[in-house]
Amino acid sequence: MEEKQHKRAINAWVLYDWANSAFATTIMAAVLPVYYASVAAANLPGNVATAYWGYTTSISLLITAIISPILGAVADFRGSKKRFLTIFMILGVIGTALLYFVRTGDWLMASMFFVLGELGFAGSLVFYDSLLPHIARPEELDQVSSKGYAIGYLGGGLLLAINLAMIMLAPEELTGIMTRLTFLTVALWWFVFSIPLLRVVTEPQRRIQAGEAGQNPVVVSFKRLYHTFKEITRFRDLFIFLVAFWFYNDGIGTIIKMATIYGSEIGIGQTTLIGTLLMVQFVAIPFAFLFGWLAKKIGTRQSIYISLLVYTGIAIAGYFVAKEWHFWALGFAVATVQGGSQALSRSLFGRMVPKSKSAEFFGFFSVSEKFAGIMGPFVFGVVGQLMGNSRFAIVSLIIFFAIGAALLTRVNEKEGVRVAQEEEQALLNSTTAG
């Protein structure tokens, strides 16, 4: 019975990747960037729409990065990871649904609603990821995390295929309304498929440290954050990994978020742009599972190195994209490593985190992830405006992969796991269940 419940919890947790990936595919990557450039920002000159999209993405991620560690610590103290996940999920669903009202020239409205949706998307992932060490056993982390990404690609890809059919099969005069309706389908999809996690996955046991009972949750959270920062040297390997992740994920995040609008700028047709992204969703599924298997064979870090080497080649090749088949080829290359690099980064971090502080620490993981997302699109926008095109911005990403890989070599995973277990035991000895 216990094993059956364990599997149900894992499947329900994985299904949230299926749910939120619809936002990542249709809103972040495929339909909205093209709609933003061709409709919402149709009255803006040159490549200003590309730059504004980069700035919009940066702003949304900056907000999330600032609040994530604080809310993570609050969630740990209150025992409310699922409640915060629900709040941010609903916020994202509302922001996504409001995109339906964006029409020609409404680029500012589009930016505002996207920021709201992205805040909900990114914020919910802090608490979703923090549940991973609680629902998966240590030996399952790589495989469960990889399964989440694989199922996410399938779910996001299926809805994207439906949305593309809605847009492309509609008469020309109905293309605009059908595009806007796709935003509503994402909101509904996200909400409905979040329900199993909220119903099946149990809230991890709350742990209250000595002297914390009855105190203001925000005050306690800042105290916990201060304590974590004060003793950050104890988590040396975890901290080095966060910095490494900050660098290499900067490049990965920028490629994901800016691909379609970059392709649009250099003359790649809309059918190829969206078709490539659809292809990526389905090609990425077996490769996400493959990286979970590869981590078992050669180790998690070594598998991440392979993905970063491929990304370096993609960044260099991106400069030379001139024909539509080039874009298809690069898309295939991205599909081979996108899920694996992210899934294994999540599971590697999860190993080195004390379970009782999982939301707090995944808040820091989110900060690392979001600040990477801030710098990449911002640099992309600035370089694009300075150079008059965005090709040099693509090449500049290789420095992030190189620095990230170099720092990753300095991470001692076994020591990081030992410190996390030692901290967890100390917390258990000094706290009470709430």
Phi, psi and omega in degrees: 000317180296319179295321178297316178295323178299314180293322177298318180296318179297315181296321178293320178297313180300325184296337177292330172298319175301317184292306187281342181294341175299324177292318182297321184278301186287316186275306186284321192254319194252291192279309185297317179302319179291317179295322179298313183289320188267339183238296185300322181249028184298337182268005180266143184279157170052225181260025180296325179299319178299315180296315181296325177294321176297317179294320179300314179298318181297316182298315182297319181288327179297316179300314180296319182298323182290318187270343187300309182297323181295310180293327177297316179294321176299316182296321177296315183293316183278346186067048188225041178300315181294324180295316178293322176302317180296315181300312181290325177299314180296320177301315179295319179298317180295313179301320179294315180297324182293339178298342177304330186274000181280128179230192185304127178086355184272046184295325180292319177297317179300317179296318182295314181291325177294319178302318179297314179295317180294323177299316178294319180297305183292321180295318181295328182292333177302312185279330174296309179298325183292343177280342185304310181295343181271328183263342180248139174288157184308319182285351182260351192304310181300316184289319180293317178298317179295321178298321178301312180295320180297313179295326177297317178297321180295311180296312179297323180291319180298313180292324177298320178298317177298316181295320178295322177297319178301318183283312189282333181270352180281148173303152186305323182288347180254002183302318181298311182293323179292324176297316180293327177294331178297329178295324178290323179296324178296315180300316181293316179301312181301314183293311186297315185277002172276340187300316180304318179299316183293332182271323191262315184288129181274148177291128178302150184300134179282139178238122180251123180280163182305129178087358183269340184302130177083355181279161177296128184302321181293318179298314179298320182297317178294325177295317179295318178297319178298317179298318180296314179297320182297326183251027184298333180294337176292333181255046186307310185291324176296318181294316178298319178299318180301318180292318177300314179299320179305316182288305187288332178286339174302312179294317180298311182299322180293318178299316181295312188282331188255000187302308186290320182287330174293313179299321178298320181295322184269009171098012177284134183293154183298322180299317179292318181301307184285323178298321178296317180295324177294317177300319181302319183301319185273324176294326183292337184300302181295329181288330175295316176296322181299319180291328174297319177291320181297322179299326177293325186278313187242354180106154184293311182298316181298324178293322177294320177304316181300316180296323181289327176296317178295317179298324177299316177297323178296316181298319179292314182294332181301330179298327188265003181299123180225335182239163185293327180291334174298317182294319176300316182296316178294323177300318178297318180298318177299319182299330183289338187235346188300306181292319182298315182297319182284318181296316182288330174296318179296316182287324178296317177296317182300329178293327188262018182248132172296129186301321183292347178240027187298318181292320178299312183289324176288341170296318176294322175301318178295320177301313179301316181293316185286322177294329172297317180292335179287310186293315184301299179299326180295313178298320178303313180294316182295311180298321179299318179290320182292321185267348180085352173205172189254011183295319181292333178295325179295313182296326183298343183291340184297331180296326180291321178293320182294313180295317179300315180295320180297318179292325181298331179294341183268001181272124175261098186299316182298319179293320178299319178294319180298315180296319179298316180294322179294318178294319180297318179296320178296321179295319180296325181287335186250006182235169175238151177287140181243000000 
